[in-house]
Amino acid sequence: MKPSECESERMGRDNDQKKDKKKRKRSRENDKNIEKVVANEEKKVPTQQKPKQENEKSIEKVVANEEKVPIEQKQKQQGNCNQSKKKKNQEVYPFGNYRNYYGYRISNDTDEDPRLKVLKKEWFQGKDCLDIGCNSGIMTIHIAKKFGCRSILGVDIDSSRIEDAHWHLRKFVRMQNSAKSSEKNSSSEGKDGAHGSVEQSTSLSNGETKADNPETKDLSQIVSFQKENFVLTRNLDENRYDTILCLSVTKWVHLNWGDDGLITLFSKIWRLLQPGGIFVMEPQPWKSYENNRRVSETTAMNYRKIVLRPDSFQEILLDKIGFRTVEDLTSSLSGASKGFDRQILAFQK
């Protein structure tokens, strides 16, 4: 016997109400979880002063355990890959710590990373900056070179990528010194002594010295790199920055440390920023998570548990973390390689 139209409508309404109740319950649970992680992150600084050594040992232990995961997986894969030459040479990058990342990030048609074109000079010029997940440091160095940072620190979880970053920095410094030497030789020819002595003066119109001016400073005095697991480390707690970048990193934090790790990332960034500071974020879309969920057992497990999706990050950063404004820079982005035309957002504290 078929139910009447009235009964069908009533059953439909009941089902909709049940779904709405479940959604509201999940939303309340998510809000409570976010608030709990944010509160815990804020408590860590004052309460961790006393047992600092114990916490550092604990953190080192956690970091060591986290770093063991990719090594063990790499060994397993290498052991199982004897059947195929293709698999034998395959490397695993569970933190997105790809080698030669910028080789396929920057297309052959462009001479620089397209993301540089959407960044504003005033966010970096004469400012102290932090680049989270800097990989081989090329973007970090280009930002310092193009915008004249007072200082910029690049951190990455992979010591091999930090070694690459130091190598690139030495290369850029050699190129910079070579260019300066050529300029000096050409400008000194045909000039009288009086003019030359003025040019060699270290005094600038604003009272700064050439050594203090970002435009005349050696890149090695502006750019630095260090190995850090940003989610777990307390080594940066005393630092404060005017601008923090987190470009194509959120997915890897999310997959490796889940929703709690993501909120810890956002909370720590907010805390390390100066009032009025800028946070530039390039989140990967959810589809990208699906493609990389199996790079390790940890990522596969966390992928199944993730509740917070990338399309909710903006709301979380504004309503839960405490950022005041957001600017979408995506419309100005052009020339990105296929698969890298991602949203770029700038939040102000």
C-alpha atoms as one frame of an Amber mdcrd trajectory, in Angstrom:
protein
   0.000   0.000   0.000   1.548   3.329  -1.112   1.730   6.180   1.449  -0.415
   9.233   0.740   1.136  12.498  -0.476   0.646  14.065   2.990   2.431  11.182
   4.695   5.297  11.361   2.167   5.703  15.095   2.748   5.653  14.593   6.536
   8.287  11.834   6.295  10.428  14.083   4.086  10.182  16.942   6.585  11.102
  14.608   9.457  14.201  13.416   7.569  15.252  17.004   6.796  14.849  17.975
  10.458  16.979  15.017  11.551  19.716  15.985   9.066  19.614  19.615  10.258
  19.954  18.479  13.883  22.979  16.331  13.021  24.617  19.224  11.109  24.036
  21.636  14.006  25.437  19.095  16.477  28.575  18.557  14.337  28.970  22.320
  13.957  28.765  22.848  17.746  31.292  20.066  18.318  33.666  21.594  15.738
  33.354  25.048  17.338  34.104  23.623  20.791  37.110  21.697  19.439  38.516
  24.806  17.685  38.054  26.934  20.822  39.757  24.245  22.928  42.820  24.045
  20.634  43.080  27.860  20.415  42.848  28.166  24.211  45.495  25.468  24.709
  47.835  27.189  22.250  47.425  30.521  24.072  48.140  28.887  27.439  51.357
  27.255  26.269  53.607  30.326  26.388  53.220  31.383  30.058  52.720  27.898
  31.474  55.679  26.349  29.686  58.291  28.636  31.226  58.891  26.406  34.257
  59.056  22.880  32.792  60.831  24.114  29.661  63.502  21.398  29.542  60.978
  18.576  30.008  58.762  19.994  27.248  61.713  20.436  24.894  62.647  16.771
  25.405  59.031  15.779  24.814  58.821  17.885  21.652  62.100  16.456  20.363
  60.733  12.962  20.986  57.517  13.726  19.074  59.455  15.308  16.216  61.798
  12.320  16.093  58.823   9.953  15.977  57.177  12.008  13.240  60.389  11.997
  11.224  60.729   8.218  11.632  57.435   7.662   9.828  58.601   8.767   6.359
  61.942   6.979   6.816  60.277   3.685   7.725  57.791   4.086   4.891  60.619
   4.866   2.495  62.428   1.690   3.607  59.254  -0.364   3.233  58.623   1.030
  -0.217  62.195   0.494  -1.281  61.990  -3.113  -0.028  58.770  -3.777  -1.907
  59.898  -1.962  -5.029  62.463  -4.498  -6.207  59.855  -5.873  -8.604  59.744
  -2.676 -10.624  62.476  -0.245 -11.712  59.995   2.597 -11.776  58.990   2.043
  -8.168  62.575   1.408  -7.112  63.532   5.029  -7.761  60.340   6.438  -6.293
  60.687   8.799  -3.329  58.036   9.582  -0.753  57.371  13.155   0.415  54.785
  12.894   3.227  55.175  16.579   4.192  55.078  17.977   0.645  58.853  18.422
   0.923  59.400  17.765  -2.785  62.840  18.009  -4.313  63.016  20.490  -7.230
  59.556  21.758  -6.227  59.975  25.085  -8.020  61.083  23.277 -11.182  57.487
  22.365 -11.961  55.829  25.114  -9.931  57.232  27.823 -12.257  56.331  27.297
 -15.921  58.823  27.731 -18.765  56.902  30.801 -19.956  57.665  32.836 -16.808
  60.944  34.089 -15.364  59.672  34.304 -11.777  57.038  32.762  -9.520  53.642
  34.287 -10.521  52.700  34.642  -6.847  55.298  37.404  -6.473  53.132  39.629
  -8.677  50.166  39.604  -6.270  52.195  40.337  -3.114  52.337  43.976  -1.982
  55.673  45.690  -1.383  54.437  47.439   1.785  53.947  44.036   3.462  57.671
  43.308   3.187  59.764  46.452   2.685  61.766  47.100   5.852  59.744  44.410
   7.669  60.584  41.233   9.618  59.029  38.256   7.817  58.563  34.501   8.223
  58.066  31.922   5.457  56.574  28.645   6.761  57.364  25.582   4.626  60.012
  27.381   2.561  61.192  24.202   0.765  64.416  25.037  -1.133  64.116  28.738
  -0.274  63.795  30.183  -3.781  60.538  32.047  -3.072  61.928  33.301   0.267
  65.050  34.701  -1.421  63.076  36.307  -4.266  60.770  38.063  -1.770  63.772
  39.465   0.117  65.419  40.541  -3.135  62.339  42.076  -4.772  60.691  43.779
  -1.795  63.626  44.675   0.471  62.747  42.891   3.729  64.617  43.903   6.852
  64.794  40.190   7.642  63.099  37.004   6.442  63.367  33.563   8.029  62.433
  30.451   6.054  61.573  27.307   8.035  60.976  23.804   6.725  60.527  20.380
   8.333  63.033  18.712   5.978  66.744  19.239   6.686  67.565  18.340   3.052
  65.404  21.186   1.776  67.067  23.568   4.237  70.460  22.475   2.862  69.130
  23.250  -0.639  67.956  26.652   0.611  71.403  27.511   1.995  72.950  26.451
  -1.326  70.564  28.710  -3.279  71.249  31.606  -0.905  75.023  31.297  -1.422
  74.423  31.226  -5.189  72.269  34.388  -5.074  74.836  36.174  -2.878  77.623
  35.347  -5.355  75.495  36.715  -8.208  74.662  39.819  -6.170  78.318  40.460
  -5.303  79.363  39.915  -8.916  76.763  42.450 -10.118  77.835  44.978  -7.457
  81.486  44.557  -8.460  80.675  45.162 -12.145  78.592  48.239 -11.266  81.339
  49.654  -9.052  83.982  49.231 -11.743  81.863  50.857 -14.455  80.661  53.745
 -12.251  84.160  54.571 -10.955  85.506  55.108 -14.481  85.448  58.741 -15.644
  84.322  60.165 -12.283  86.248  62.829 -10.372  87.515  62.230  -6.848  85.028
  64.569  -5.175  82.013  62.819  -6.629  83.516  59.438  -5.843  84.065  60.325
  -2.184  80.421  61.416  -1.866  79.210  58.153  -3.409  81.391  56.107  -1.071
  79.982  57.897   1.986  78.053  55.557   4.251  75.641  58.274   5.364  72.179
  58.254   3.848  69.630  61.072   3.825  67.432  59.413   6.462  70.308  58.895
   8.887  70.677  55.162   8.177  73.934  53.636   7.052  74.318  51.566   3.907
  74.860  48.520   6.119  71.387  49.039   7.669  69.580  49.683   4.388  67.917
  46.492   3.016  68.651  47.631  -0.546  72.407  47.733   0.099  72.670  44.853
   2.580  74.033  41.509   1.500  71.218  38.945   1.042  72.931  36.664   3.557
  72.343  39.387   6.181  68.626  39.493   5.402  67.697  35.877   4.600  68.142
  32.934   6.967  66.892  29.363   7.046  66.397  26.792   9.789  64.880  23.347
  10.164  61.694  23.504  12.231  58.472  21.564  12.586  56.364  24.712  12.920
  53.360  22.936  14.474  55.394  21.376  17.290  58.337  23.739  17.830  58.545
  26.316  20.634  61.803  27.795  19.290  60.021  30.720  17.633  57.818  31.694
  20.588  59.829  34.810  21.464  59.893  36.086  17.860  57.440  38.581  16.366
  56.868  39.191  12.655  55.241  41.855  10.490  54.348  39.378   7.720  54.001
  35.587   7.724  53.646  33.451   4.596  52.146  29.968   4.457  52.055  29.032
   0.769  50.723  25.602  -0.231  51.457  24.219   3.246  48.059  23.929   4.997
  47.204  20.607   3.312  50.370  18.930   4.572  49.883  20.193   8.124  46.250
  19.085   7.957  47.006  15.593   6.619  49.853  14.960   9.090  48.381  16.513
  12.264  44.646  16.624  11.578  42.186  19.375  12.490  43.969  20.084  15.786
  47.280  20.600  13.979  45.665  23.007  11.518  44.134  25.115  14.312  47.486
  25.074  16.144  49.125  26.373  12.946  46.604  29.228  12.622  46.735  30.117
  16.351  50.532  30.189  16.423  50.690  32.387  13.303  48.260  34.856  14.880
  50.302  34.932  18.101  53.639  35.488  16.307  52.279  38.398  14.232  52.691
  41.999  15.301  49.432  43.985  15.705  48.338  44.960  12.193  50.564  42.201
  10.746  49.766  40.335   7.532  49.256  36.601   7.079  49.423  35.421   3.441
  47.909  31.970   2.907  47.645  29.777  -0.181  45.454  26.797   0.841  45.268
  23.707  -1.341  41.753  22.622  -2.419  40.099  19.489  -1.005  40.658  17.629
  -4.284  44.375  17.971  -3.662  43.942  16.211  -0.298  42.318  13.255  -2.048
  45.272  12.944  -4.419  47.842  12.827  -1.596  45.997  11.061   1.201  47.911
   7.783   0.799  51.497   9.105   1.009  51.752   7.644   4.530  49.695   5.712
   7.067  49.373   8.896   9.137  47.971  10.938   6.254  45.558   8.162   5.272
  44.246   7.925   8.846  43.944  11.703   9.335  42.265  12.165   5.948  39.361
   9.997   7.128  38.986  12.044  10.319  39.218  15.569   8.878  36.089  17.639
   9.457  37.356  21.156   8.652  37.517  21.699   4.900  39.603  24.352   3.051
  36.492  26.336   2.125  35.924  26.987   5.871  39.463  28.281   6.612  38.563
  31.916   5.949  35.652  31.800   8.376  37.802  30.069  11.037  40.599  32.641
  10.739  38.195  35.586  11.005  35.629  34.301  13.514  37.641  31.894  15.686
  41.304  32.923  15.465  40.714  36.678  15.504  41.964  38.191  12.227  40.185
  41.472  11.422  40.095  41.591   7.617  40.822  39.439   4.572  41.743  40.314
   0.985  41.438  37.829  -1.869  44.433  38.255  -4.192  43.491  35.426  -6.555
  41.971  37.563  -9.318  45.340  39.260  -9.905  47.160  35.935 -10.241  48.153
  34.951 -13.776  50.688  32.675 -15.414  50.465  29.887 -12.826  51.351  26.365
 -13.970  48.536  23.843 -14.423  47.297  22.651 -11.039  48.824  25.606  -9.168
  46.200  28.277  -9.850  45.183  28.329  -6.184  43.435  30.879  -4.026  45.725
  33.363  -2.241  44.347  35.253   0.761  45.890  38.037   2.873  44.607  38.390
   6.454  45.337  41.344   8.746  45.664  40.955  12.493
